[in-house]
């Protein structure tokens, strides 16, 4: 969530910088950082909800001595982070 917040604020910083500099410097931007940041914050909200539900489920299992580990949430989190990393790399490659 923090990373998404930083991405959205960076977009706002770039817009403000272009207003301050006026026509002296033209900042070319695809304009995806705001959408990307909001998507990251939304993804974190969903992952937080899933983590809470998983925690409650495990808590019930532990109370009844029927705990069976499930790697589903860990796999989902890993796939999400890997997918976002690949998409961000593909987004940043043309600018290098």
Buried (B, 14 or more C-beta within 10 A) or exposed (E): EEBBBBBBEBBEEBBEEBEEEEEEEEEEEEEEBBEBBBBBBEBBEEBEEBEEEBEEEBEEBEEEEEEEEEEEBEEEBEEBEEEBEEEBEEEEEEEE
